Amino acid sequence: MTNREMMEIAMLQSAEDMGCCAEDFKADKNVVLAFKLGKNARKYYKEPITCNFVSYGNNIVAVSISETLNIVSEYVRKFEFYRCFETPNFHWLNERLMEKLYLPKWSNALCKERRHLDVLGVGAYDRNRLIGLAACSADCEDMWQIGVDVLPEYRRQGIACALTSALTKEIISRDKVPFYCTAWSNIRSVRNAVKSGFVPAWVEMTAKPAAIVDKMNL
């Protein structure tokens, strides 16, 4: 087997890993596509994957999920293709992918203390401003819990329902069961759950130490 033949095999495999064509790696310009993990992808590739960048020396082929495709496209345009793999340039990308979301206004969607469990989120934007966020945590192996927040001035416009419904579909597409917990007295949250397609399934009551309860009520 010649070096050229081995290189062709490597390109074919990279194309399978990313959802592109082997010829894309030979193009004289950069290629940016939607990410699609092939059925014959390398075994260690496991979703979720946000984006991936590969170069065989001619250009850069970048793939991304839809939520970050604009960021990835801008990054590839911003730098010479081989510079995209170097510091400090990829810090630009990292900063935009790691938007600071662990804030009080998103505390229902995300939990700072359990951030390692947060696995997926859907955002609503008014131009460049994030106005609503639904996210889910892998609280158990087969079930992911949904939480949602919408900025006060954007409520009562169907945003929470749209986000919750979209995230629910994404969870199911990953072969997980979505669930939505809320207190019955939280009418606004209950209405959102029902409007998003959830139905009451079980009820829970838990006793906790007084110190923990006091902290929760602060």
NORMONOR-V910761 format. One record per pair of residues at least 6 apart in sequence whose ideal C-beta (glycine too) atoms are under 8 Angstrom apart, sorted by the first residue. I is the first residue (numbers start at 1). J is the second residue. Records with the same first field share a line. If there is no record, write none. Layout:
I = J + J
//
This chain:
7 = 56
8 = 22
10 = 56
11 = 22 + 25 + 26 + 56
12 = 22
13 = 42
14 = 20 + 22 + 25 + 54 + 56 + 61
15 = 21 + 22 + 24 + 25 + 38
16 = 38 + 40 + 41
17 = 37 + 38 + 41 + 42 + 45 + 52 + 54
18 = 33 + 35 + 36 + 37 + 38 + 52 + 54 + 61 + 63
19 = 33 + 34 + 35 + 36 + 37 + 38 + 63
20 = 31 + 33 + 61 + 63
24 = 31 + 33 + 61
25 = 54 + 55 + 56 + 58 + 59 + 61
26 = 56 + 58
27 = 58 + 59
28 = 58 + 59
29 = 59
30 = 59 + 60 + 61 + 62 + 76 + 77 + 81
31 = 59 + 60 + 61 + 62
32 = 61 + 62 + 63 + 64 + 69 + 72 + 73 + 76
33 = 61 + 62 + 63
34 = 63 + 64 + 65 + 66 + 69
35 = 49 + 51 + 52 + 63 + 64 + 65
36 = 63
37 = 45 + 47 + 49
47 = 174
48 = 65 + 119 + 120 + 174
49 = 65
50 = 64 + 65 + 67 + 68 + 97
51 = 62 + 63 + 64 + 65 + 68 + 72 + 97
52 = 62 + 63 + 64
53 = 60 + 61 + 62 + 76 + 84 + 85
54 = 60 + 61 + 62
55 = 61 + 81 + 82 + 84 + 85
59 = 81
60 = 76 + 81 + 82 + 84
62 = 72 + 73 + 75 + 76
63 = 72
64 = 71 + 72 + 73
67 = 122 + 123
68 = 97
71 = 93 + 96 + 97
72 = 93
75 = 84 + 92 + 93 + 96
76 = 84
78 = 89 + 92
79 = 89
83 = 89
84 = 90 + 93
99 = 130
101 = 109 + 110 + 121 + 130 + 133
102 = 110 + 112 + 115
105 = 149 + 151
106 = 133 + 135 + 149
107 = 149
108 = 147 + 148 + 149
109 = 121 + 133 + 134 + 135 + 147 + 148 + 149
110 = 118 + 121 + 133 + 135 + 147
111 = 117 + 118 + 137 + 147
114 = 137
117 = 137 + 138 + 139
118 = 135 + 136 + 137
119 = 136 + 137 + 138 + 144
120 = 135 + 136 + 144 + 167 + 170 + 171 + 174
121 = 133 + 134 + 135 + 136 + 167
122 = 133 + 134 + 135 + 163 + 166 + 167 + 170
123 = 130 + 132 + 133 + 134 + 163
124 = 130 + 131 + 132 + 133 + 150 + 154 + 159 + 162 + 163
125 = 131
126 = 154
131 = 150 + 151 + 154 + 159
132 = 148 + 149 + 150 + 151 + 154 + 159 + 160 + 163
133 = 148 + 149 + 150 + 163
134 = 146 + 147 + 148 + 149 + 160 + 163 + 164 + 166 + 167
135 = 146 + 147 + 148 + 167
136 = 144 + 145 + 146 + 147 + 167 + 171 + 178
137 = 144 + 145 + 147
138 = 144 + 176
139 = 145
142 = 176 + 177
143 = 176 + 177 + 178 + 179
144 = 171 + 176 + 177 + 178 + 179
145 = 178 + 179 + 180 + 181
146 = 164 + 167 + 168 + 171 + 178 + 179 + 180
148 = 160 + 163 + 164 + 167 + 192
150 = 159 + 160 + 163
160 = 192 + 196
161 = 192 + 195 + 196
164 = 180 + 192 + 193 + 196
165 = 196 + 197
167 = 178
168 = 178 + 196 + 197 + 198
171 = 177 + 178
172 = 178
179 = 198 + 201
180 = 193 + 196 + 198
182 = 189 + 190 + 193
183 = 189
184 = 190
//
